[in-house]
Amino acid sequence: MAGILDFTPAIVLLPFVSFLVALFLGGRLPKGGALAGIAATAGSLVLSLATFFAVSQGRTIDTTIYTWATGAQDALTLTFGILIDPLSAMMLVIVTLIAFLVHIFSLGYMNDEGEVGLPRYYAGLGLFTASMLGFVVADNLLMAFMFFELVGLCSFLLIGFWFREQGPPSAAKKAFLVTRFGDYFFLVGVVAVFATFGTAQFAGEHAFPVLAEEALASGATGEINTFGFAPQTWFTIVGLLVLGGVVGKSAQFPLHTWLPDAMEGPTPVSALIHAATMVAAGVYLVARMYGFYALSPTALAIIALIGGFTALFAATMGVVKQEIKQVLAYSTISQYGYMMLALGAGGYVAATFHLLTHAFFKALLFLGAGSVIIAMHHNENMWDMGGLKDKMPVTYWTFLSGSLALAGIFPFSGFWSKDEVLFEALNHGLGTEGGLGTVLLVAYAFGLLAVFFTGFYTFRMVMLTFHGEPRSETARNPHGVRWNVKLPLAVLGILAAVIGFVNMVPVEELTGMHLTFLHDWLDHGISGLTAHHYLEVLESDFGAGIHAAGFDALVSGAVSLALALAGAGLAFLLYNDPEPTEHTDKLGGIKTVLYNNYYQDEYQVWLATGVVQPLSRAADKFDNGVVDGVVNGVSSVSLLSGSRVRRIQTGVVSNYAALLTLGLTALLLGFGILGGWFV
């Protein structure tokens, strides 16, 4: 390490210190310890920006800072380490910037309401931020898993912050249990990685993605243990096990059901969860170990199909929701589906790009929703709003910036990143032969259709919230918001508008100018962890064999933009009315199904109580009746026999002499009989 990179661990430690300060001293500090959190995240942001600049100068980190367990003959070593490359440096800036803005916003959202338990709230934010930052810089899979679990714990604590009410504790438990289900598979995957490669390092000559690549290239597994499976088959199994944790954390089908309920937590927490921490962790993990996933066409096909289907599935539910945060929750599920689609389609840069843009425009939308909720005295129903455009101009214009980005409208950031996701899926789907190419085209169709629904539900939300006439007394006289609410919105509103300019693929193709800066950024860094290397692996014979078809990016962008405009235009036509009506009622039974989320919650409850519980009861009866019966029966026979034999040991010498005589007589008679047979 050199220079500013020596201070990289402080990026994680500063929010952790704020957690300790708020937890133990928050009750004695002004605003419950908020200022400590703001100072800590500001310090982490400054260090993250300095780290980002250092990486842009070609400096990186891949170092072990602590060894906490070593196996016999150094066969297995468990360490904590720091890995800083272009991907992690970019993610550090995203997390620290949004955490900093969320802390500032919380001053207006939480403190003005006479809220109790503020030290607990700010302690949770600090630990949440520190956990995500530790996850981002982790240099091995086990360390990543540990911080992955800490992120889940923090989300549980913050979603259930208002634990005295009925909804938040239930939502927190649901989030914890559903994501834990996926994390069980992740844990088994971590063990499988160690058992297979003897290491869980992401980078270096002996990193597990490198060992896997070498094994497939040479056809010799060497010291790698694949447990009797063909190497690529076993690597696919391991990758899918880790993917279980990703599906849970990033709320992908079928483990997405926790995320809408998580809206029971404070709105600033929702912004942090959806934009930069909890939900982002899963997608970041796949990107972090993308060199390993690129070796398996089956794993990539499953990732792409899950992502494309989730993007469409969640978007359809967003069109009928009545609460503003519920619409945004389903949009989050859908947008992370796009990221998964890109990763499965070989679009590593596209997925990272959408992760970047989504972080800013989704944080903006949730904080904008929080501003509206403050104004509406914590009423979240959009049908009670209306007419807020002129009463809340800063909130409206920044929220509109985020909405245009979410819908994928040119030239806002979401247009560029979502277009690149769809372009990569289509281009690679057309250029790749076999089942993988077919799956990519199907996933692309899902994602393309979701664009229309995204444009519709986004501008339905905008029209119902800000346009028309006020539909309640609260909307006629909304509560004012202060600078600590407006400042984060202004910063994020600008970023949502311009951050997409870092990677303008269609414009570069049209003009010939070099405008794909993010591609360049991700193309340098640590060997084996670059976009160029991943592309080589994807195109190789032993990898997925993904190839580009040379499709025109301008055509792809035009198609997706047309669908986004069609969806937004339809919402404008239907809801641009002083007294709008709910046109989705015309869907009849379909609306009922969508409003009830395809009855996914009911299905999961039935699965737990109607299938798993009877099976567990049957297993318990078998265990008690058969297994315990056999064990207890054998032990009873042994005990009974022992008790009978024990009676022989009387301690009387004459009895022992009699038994010896009888035994000797029996032996003589036995040998005599046997001797007669042989004669």
Backbone hydrogen bonds, N-H to C=O, Kabsch-Sander energy under -0.5 kcal/mol:
donor,donor_aa,acceptor,acceptor_aa,energy
5,L,2,A,-1.6
6,D,3,G,-2.0
7,F,4,I,-1.9
8,T,5,L,-1.4
10,A,7,F,-1.2
11,I,7,F,-0.6
11,I,8,T,-1.8
12,V,8,T,-0.6
12,V,9,P,-0.8
13,L,9,P,-2.1
14,L,10,A,-2.5
16,F,12,V,-1.1
17,V,13,L,-2.5
18,S,14,L,-2.0
19,F,15,P,-1.9
20,L,16,F,-1.8
21,V,17,V,-2.6
22,A,18,S,-2.7
23,L,19,F,-2.3
24,F,20,L,-2.4
25,L,21,V,-2.7
26,G,21,V,-0.6
26,G,22,A,-0.9
28,R,25,L,-1.7
29,L,25,L,-0.7
29,L,26,G,-0.8
32,G,29,L,-1.3
33,G,30,P,-1.2
34,A,31,K,-1.0
35,L,30,P,-0.6
37,G,33,G,-1.6
38,I,34,A,-2.5
39,A,35,L,-2.5
40,A,36,A,-2.4
41,T,37,G,-2.6
42,A,38,I,-2.2
43,G,39,A,-2.2
44,S,40,A,-2.4
45,L,41,T,-2.3
46,V,42,A,-2.3
47,L,43,G,-2.3
48,S,44,S,-2.4
49,L,45,L,-2.5
50,A,46,V,-2.2
51,T,47,L,-2.5
52,F,48,S,-2.7
53,F,49,L,-2.3
54,A,50,A,-2.3
55,V,51,T,-2.5
56,S,52,F,-1.9
57,Q,53,F,-0.9
57,Q,54,A,-0.6
58,G,55,V,-2.0
59,R,54,A,-2.0
61,I,84,I,-2.1
63,T,82,I,-2.2
65,I,80,F,-2.4
66,Y,80,F,-1.9
68,W,66,Y,-0.6
68,W,78,L,-1.9
69,A,78,L,-1.3
71,G,76,L,-3.6
74,D,71,G,-1.7
75,A,72,A,-1.9
78,L,69,A,-3.0
79,T,77,T,-0.5
80,F,66,Y,-3.1
82,I,63,T,-2.7
83,L,137,V,-2.4
84,I,61,I,-2.5
85,D,83,L,-0.6
89,A,85,D,-2.8
90,M,86,P,-2.1
91,M,87,L,-2.1
92,L,88,S,-2.3
93,V,89,A,-1.5
94,I,90,M,-1.9
95,V,91,M,-2.6
96,T,92,L,-2.5
97,L,93,V,-2.3
98,I,94,I,-2.2
99,A,95,V,-2.5
100,F,96,T,-2.2
101,L,97,L,-2.3
102,V,98,I,-2.6
103,H,99,A,-2.1
104,I,100,F,-1.8
105,F,101,L,-2.8
106,S,102,V,-2.1
107,L,103,H,-0.7
107,L,104,I,-1.2
108,G,104,I,-0.7
108,G,105,F,-1.1
109,Y,105,F,-2.0
110,M,106,S,-2.6
111,N,106,S,-1.2
113,E,110,M,-1.1
114,G,111,N,-1.2
115,E,110,M,-1.0
121,Y,117,G,-1.8
122,Y,118,L,-2.9
123,A,119,P,-2.2
124,G,120,R,-2.0
125,L,121,Y,-2.2
126,G,122,Y,-2.1
127,L,123,A,-2.4
128,F,124,G,-2.6
129,T,125,L,-2.5
130,A,126,G,-2.5
131,S,127,L,-2.6
132,M,128,F,-2.1
133,L,129,T,-2.3
134,G,130,A,-2.5
135,F,131,S,-2.0
136,V,132,M,-2.2
137,V,133,L,-1.9
138,A,134,G,-0.7
138,A,135,F,-0.6
139,D,81,G,-0.6
141,L,200,A,-2.6
144,A,140,N,-2.1
145,F,141,L,-2.3
146,M,142,L,-2.1
147,F,143,M,-2.1
148,F,144,A,-2.4
149,E,145,F,-2.1
150,L,146,M,-1.7
151,V,147,F,-2.3
152,G,148,F,-1.6
153,L,149,E,-2.3
154,C,150,L,-2.5
155,S,151,V,-2.1
156,F,152,G,-1.9
157,L,153,L,-2.1
158,L,154,C,-2.3
159,I,155,S,-2.9
160,G,156,F,-1.6
161,F,158,L,-1.5
163,F,161,F,-1.8
165,E,162,W,-1.6
170,S,166,Q,-0.9
171,A,167,G,-2.4
172,A,168,P,-2.7
173,K,169,P,-2.3
174,K,170,S,-2.2
175,A,171,A,-2.5
176,F,172,A,-2.4
177,L,173,K,-2.8
178,V,174,K,-2.7
179,T,175,A,-1.9
180,R,176,F,-1.8
181,F,177,L,-1.8
182,G,178,V,-1.3
183,D,179,T,-2.1
184,Y,180,R,-1.7
185,F,181,F,-0.8
186,F,182,G,-1.6
187,L,183,D,-2.7
188,V,184,Y,-2.1
189,G,185,F,-2.3
190,V,186,F,-2.3
191,V,187,L,-2.2
192,A,188,V,-2.4
193,V,189,G,-2.2
194,F,190,V,-2.1
195,A,191,V,-2.7
196,T,192,A,-2.0
197,F,193,V,-2.8
198,G,193,V,-0.6
198,G,194,F,-1.9
199,T,193,V,-0.5
202,F,139,D,-2.2
203,A,139,D,-0.5
207,A,204,G,-1.5
208,F,201,Q,-1.6
211,L,207,A,-2.4
212,A,208,F,-2.2
213,E,209,P,-2.2
214,E,210,V,-2.6
215,A,211,L,-2.2
216,L,212,A,-2.0
217,A,213,E,-2.3
218,S,214,E,-2.4
219,G,215,A,-1.6
224,I,221,T,-2.5
225,N,196,T,-1.7
226,T,224,I,-0.7
229,F,226,T,-2.0
234,W,230,A,-2.6
235,F,231,P,-2.7
236,T,232,Q,-2.0
237,I,233,T,-2.0
238,V,234,W,-2.5
239,G,235,F,-2.5
240,L,236,T,-2.4
241,L,237,I,-1.9
242,V,238,V,-2.1
243,L,239,G,-1.9
244,G,240,L,-1.0
244,G,241,L,-0.8
245,G,241,L,-0.6
245,G,242,V,-0.9
246,V,242,V,-1.2
247,V,243,L,-2.8
248,G,244,G,-1.7
249,K,245,G,-2.6
250,S,246,V,-2.8
251,A,248,G,-1.0
252,Q,247,V,-2.5
255,L,252,Q,-2.1
259,L,256,H,-1.4
261,D,257,T,-0.7
262,A,258,W,-1.2
262,A,259,L,-0.5
263,M,260,P,-1.4
264,E,261,D,-1.8
265,G,262,A,-1.8
269,V,266,P,-0.6
270,S,266,P,-1.7
271,A,267,T,-2.2
272,L,268,P,-2.0
273,I,269,V,-2.9
274,H,270,S,-2.7
275,A,271,A,-1.9
276,A,272,L,-1.7
277,T,272,L,-1.8
279,V,273,I,-1.9
280,A,273,I,-0.6
281,A,277,T,-1.7
281,A,278,M,-0.6
282,G,278,M,-0.6
283,V,279,V,-0.8
284,Y,280,A,-2.4
285,L,281,A,-2.1
286,V,282,G,-1.8
287,A,283,V,-2.2
288,R,284,Y,-2.7
289,M,285,L,-1.9
290,Y,287,A,-1.2
292,F,289,M,-1.1
293,Y,289,M,-1.5
294,A,290,Y,-2.5
295,L,292,F,-1.3
296,S,293,Y,-1.8
300,L,296,S,-2.1
301,A,297,P,-2.3
302,I,298,T,-2.2
303,I,299,A,-2.5
304,A,300,L,-2.7
305,L,301,A,-2.4
306,I,302,I,-2.6
307,G,303,I,-2.4
308,G,304,A,-2.9
309,F,305,L,-2.4
310,T,306,I,-2.5
311,A,307,G,-2.3
312,L,308,G,-1.7
313,F,309,F,-3.2
314,A,310,T,-2.6
315,A,311,A,-1.2
316,T,312,L,-2.1
317,M,313,F,-0.9
318,G,314,A,-1.4
319,V,315,A,-0.7
319,V,316,T,-0.5
320,V,317,M,-1.1
321,K,318,G,-0.6
324,I,380,E,-2.3
327,V,323,E,-1.8
328,L,324,I,-1.7
329,A,325,K,-2.1
330,Y,326,Q,-2.1
331,S,327,V,-1.7
332,T,328,L,-1.9
333,I,329,A,-1.8
334,S,330,Y,-2.1
335,Q,331,S,-2.7
336,Y,332,T,-2.4
337,G,333,I,-1.3
338,Y,334,S,-1.4
339,M,335,Q,-1.4
340,M,336,Y,-2.2
341,L,337,G,-2.4
342,A,338,Y,-2.4
343,L,339,M,-2.2
344,G,340,M,-2.5
345,A,341,L,-1.6
346,G,343,L,-1.2
347,G,342,A,-3.2
348,Y,346,G,-1.2
351,A,347,G,-2.7
352,T,348,Y,-2.1
353,F,349,V,-2.7
354,H,350,A,-2.4
355,L,351,A,-2.1
356,L,352,T,-1.9
357,T,353,F,-2.6
358,H,354,H,-2.5
359,A,355,L,-1.4
360,F,356,L,-1.1
361,F,357,T,-2.4
362,K,358,H,-2.6
363,A,359,A,-1.4
364,L,360,F,-2.1
365,L,361,F,-1.9
366,F,362,K,-2.4
367,L,363,A,-2.4
368,G,364,L,-2.7
369,A,365,L,-2.5
370,G,366,F,-2.3
371,S,367,L,-2.1
372,V,368,G,-2.1
373,I,369,A,-2.6
374,I,370,G,-2.3
375,A,371,S,-2.2
376,M,372,V,-2.2
377,H,374,I,-1.6
378,H,373,I,-3.7
379,N,376,M,-0.7
380,E,378,H,-0.6
382,M,322,Q,-3.0
382,M,380,E,-0.5
384,D,381,N,-1.7
385,M,382,M,-1.5
386,G,465,T,-1.4
387,G,467,H,-1.3
388,L,465,T,-0.7
389,K,466,F,-2.1
392,M,388,L,-2.1
396,Y,392,M,-2.7
397,W,393,P,-2.6
398,T,394,V,-2.0
399,F,395,T,-2.5
400,L,396,Y,-2.6
401,S,397,W,-1.6
402,G,398,T,-2.1
403,S,399,F,-2.3
404,L,400,L,-2.6
405,A,401,S,-1.7
406,L,402,G,-2.6
407,A,403,S,-2.6
408,G,404,L,-0.7
408,G,405,A,-0.6
409,I,404,L,-2.7
412,F,409,I,-1.8
413,S,496,A,-2.1
415,F,412,F,-1.6
416,W,412,F,-0.9
417,S,413,S,-1.8
418,K,414,G,-2.3
419,D,415,F,-2.1
420,E,416,W,-1.7
421,V,417,S,-2.0
422,L,418,K,-2.3
423,F,419,D,-2.6
424,E,420,E,-2.6
425,A,421,V,-2.1
426,L,422,L,-2.5
427,N,423,F,-3.1
428,H,424,E,-2.4
429,G,425,A,-1.7
430,L,426,L,-2.5
431,G,427,N,-1.4
432,T,428,H,-1.1
437,G,433,E,-0.6
438,T,434,G,-1.6
439,V,435,G,-2.6
440,L,436,L,-2.4
441,L,437,G,-1.8
442,V,438,T,-2.2
443,A,439,V,-2.8
444,Y,440,L,-2.2
445,A,441,L,-2.1
446,F,442,V,-2.0
447,G,443,A,-2.4
448,L,444,Y,-2.9
449,L,445,A,-2.3
450,A,446,F,-1.9
451,V,447,G,-0.8
451,V,448,L,-0.7
452,F,448,L,-0.7
452,F,449,L,-0.6
453,F,449,L,-1.2
454,T,450,A,-2.5
455,G,451,V,-2.3
456,F,452,F,-2.0
457,Y,453,F,-2.9
458,T,454,T,-2.0
459,F,455,G,-1.7
460,R,456,F,-2.0
461,M,457,Y,-1.7
462,V,458,T,-1.8
463,M,459,F,-2.4
464,L,460,R,-2.4
465,T,461,M,-1.9
466,F,462,V,-2.5
467,H,462,V,-0.7
467,H,463,M,-1.2
469,E,578,P,-1.7
471,R,385,M,-2.3
476,R,472,S,-1.3
477,N,473,E,-1.5
479,H,375,A,-2.4
485,V,482,R,-1.5
486,K,482,R,-1.9
487,L,483,W,-3.2
489,L,485,V,-1.1
490,A,486,K,-2.4
491,V,487,L,-2.3
492,L,488,P,-2.4
493,G,489,L,-2.5
494,I,490,A,-1.8
495,L,491,V,-1.9
496,A,492,L,-2.8
497,A,493,G,-1.0
498,V,494,I,-1.8
499,I,495,L,-2.7
501,F,498,V,-2.1
502,V,499,I,-1.4
503,N,500,G,-1.6
504,M,515,L,-2.0
505,V,503,N,-1.1
508,E,504,M,-2.1
509,E,505,V,-2.3
510,L,506,P,-1.9
511,T,507,V,-3.0
512,G,508,E,-2.2
515,L,513,M,-1.0
517,F,502,V,-0.8
517,F,515,L,-0.8
518,L,502,V,-2.0
520,D,516,T,-1.5
521,W,517,F,-2.4
522,L,518,L,-2.5
523,D,519,H,-0.8
523,D,520,D,-0.6
524,H,521,W,-0.9
529,L,526,I,-2.2
531,A,522,L,-2.7
534,Y,530,T,-2.2
535,L,531,A,-2.1
536,E,532,H,-1.9
537,V,533,H,-2.3
538,L,534,Y,-2.6
539,E,535,L,-1.8
540,S,536,E,-0.8
540,S,537,V,-0.8
544,A,294,A,-1.3
545,G,538,L,-0.9
546,I,538,L,-2.3
549,A,427,N,-0.8
556,S,552,D,-1.8
557,G,553,A,-2.5
558,A,554,L,-2.3
559,V,555,V,-2.3
560,S,556,S,-2.1
561,L,557,G,-2.3
562,A,558,A,-2.3
563,L,559,V,-2.0
564,A,560,S,-2.2
565,L,561,L,-2.7
566,A,562,A,-2.2
567,G,563,L,-2.4
568,A,564,A,-2.6
569,G,565,L,-3.0
570,L,566,A,-2.3
571,A,567,G,-1.9
572,F,568,A,-2.2
573,L,569,G,-2.4
574,L,570,L,-2.2
575,Y,571,A,-2.3
576,N,572,F,-1.6
577,D,575,Y,-2.1
583,H,581,T,-1.4
585,D,582,E,-1.7
586,K,583,H,-1.8
587,L,584,T,-1.7
588,G,585,D,-1.7
590,I,587,L,-1.8
591,K,588,G,-0.6
592,T,588,G,-1.4
593,V,589,G,-2.1
594,L,590,I,-2.6
595,Y,591,K,-3.6
596,N,592,T,-1.7
597,N,594,L,-1.8
598,Y,593,V,-3.0
599,Y,596,N,-1.7
600,Q,597,N,-1.8
603,Y,599,Y,-2.2
604,Q,600,Q,-2.4
605,V,601,D,-2.4
606,W,602,E,-2.6
607,L,603,Y,-2.7
608,A,604,Q,-2.0
609,T,605,V,-3.2
610,G,606,W,-3.2
611,V,606,W,-0.7
611,V,607,L,-0.8
612,V,607,L,-2.7
613,Q,608,A,-2.0
615,L,611,V,-2.0
616,S,612,V,-2.6
617,R,613,Q,-2.3
618,A,614,P,-2.7
619,A,615,L,-2.6
620,D,616,S,-2.2
621,K,617,R,-2.6
622,F,618,A,-2.6
623,D,619,A,-2.4
624,N,620,D,-2.8
625,G,621,K,-3.7
626,V,622,F,-2.2
627,V,622,F,-2.0
628,D,623,D,-3.1
630,V,626,V,-2.9
631,V,627,V,-2.5
632,N,628,D,-3.3
633,G,629,G,-2.5
634,V,630,V,-2.7
635,S,631,V,-2.2
636,S,632,N,-2.2
637,V,633,G,-2.3
638,S,634,V,-2.3
639,L,635,S,-2.7
640,L,636,S,-2.9
641,S,637,V,-2.9
642,G,638,S,-2.4
643,S,639,L,-2.4
644,R,640,L,-2.0
645,V,641,S,-2.9
646,R,642,G,-2.4
647,R,643,S,-0.6
647,R,644,R,-0.9
648,I,645,V,-1.7
649,Q,645,V,-0.5
649,Q,646,R,-1.0
650,T,648,I,-2.0
653,V,651,G,-0.5
656,Y,652,V,-1.6
657,A,653,V,-2.4
658,A,654,S,-2.1
659,L,655,N,-2.3
660,L,656,Y,-2.4
661,T,657,A,-2.2
662,L,658,A,-2.6
663,G,659,L,-2.5
664,L,660,L,-2.6
665,T,661,T,-2.5
666,A,662,L,-2.3
667,L,663,G,-2.2
668,L,664,L,-2.3
669,L,665,T,-2.5
670,G,666,A,-2.2
671,F,667,L,-2.8
672,G,668,L,-2.3
673,I,669,L,-2.4
674,L,670,G,-2.3
675,G,671,F,-2.6
676,G,672,G,-2.0
677,W,673,I,-1.8
678,F,674,L,-1.8
679,V,675,G,-2.0
